[in-house]
Amino acid sequence: MKYSYSSIKSKQDAYKKVCSVITEDYISQFKIKSEITYDESNFAIKANGKGFTLEIEFNDVECMVNLELSFLLRALKSKILNKVETELVKV
């Protein structure tokens, strides 16, 4: 999924803003333990946990979001994406 930036003008600023939101505490609200990797050189965030992978890559005008879920978590996909989208729209 693609999300265009609404108020931020650079991928660096968008990356920093989203890094402050997408944290292990944020993901824990879905009752899933996770490990997050922040790749500042490539402006990317990758979160892994039991049964899921979330990748966010930032470019000049938008960010790309990829969410892969195990069979057991697929029922939560729309809820998780809506929550992530709510945060990304603020960027």
N, C-alpha and C positions, 0 to 999 in steps of 0.2 A: 504494500500500500504506500502511496505517496502522500505527503503532507507538505503543502507550501507554507513558507513562513509568512505570518501576517504582520508582525510588528518588528521583528528582528531582521537586520539587513545582511548579516554575514553568517556563514556556516560556523565560524569560530564562536560567535555569540550564541547561536542556537545550540551548539554542542555544550557549551558551558551551562546554559540554562537547563537543558534536559538532564545533564549530569547531576544537577542539584536536586532534580525531582526523581529520576529513576535510580533508586537506591535499594539496598537489600531490605531496609525497613519498609519501603514502598511496596516491594513485591511480596513481603511477608503478609500483607493484608489479604492476599489470596490464599493464605495458609500453605504456602510453598516455600521451602528453603531454597536459597539461590546463591550463586556466586557471580559477581559482576566484574567484567573487565572493561576498563576505559582505555581506549586507544587514541590518545591525544594526537599522535602524528598523522593518523588517517581519519580523524574525526568520526569515530565509530564506538558504539557501545554494544557489548554482548553480555547477555544474562543467560546463565544455564542453571537448571534445577532439575529435580526429579520429574521427568516427563515433559519438559519444555525447553525451548531455546527462543530467546528474543534477541533480534539483531536490529540495530538502528544505525544507518549510515547517513551522514550529512554531506550534502553538496551545496553549491552556491545559492540555490533558490528553494530547495526542498530537502526533506529527509525521507529516506526509504525505510519502511518498517516491515520486518519479516518475523512472523510468529509461528513456530512449529510446536504442536502439542501432541502428546500421546493420546491414545484412544480414550483413556479415562478422563482426560482433561478437556477433550473437544467440546463437551457441553458448556464449558466456561468460556470458550473462545470469544464469543460476541461480547460478553461482559468484560473480559480482559482488554480486548481491543477498544471498546468504548471508553474504558477508563484511561488507557494510554492515549487515545485520540483526544480526550478532554484536556489532558496535560499538554499535548503537542499543539493543539489549537491556540493555547495561550502564548506559544512562541511566535 
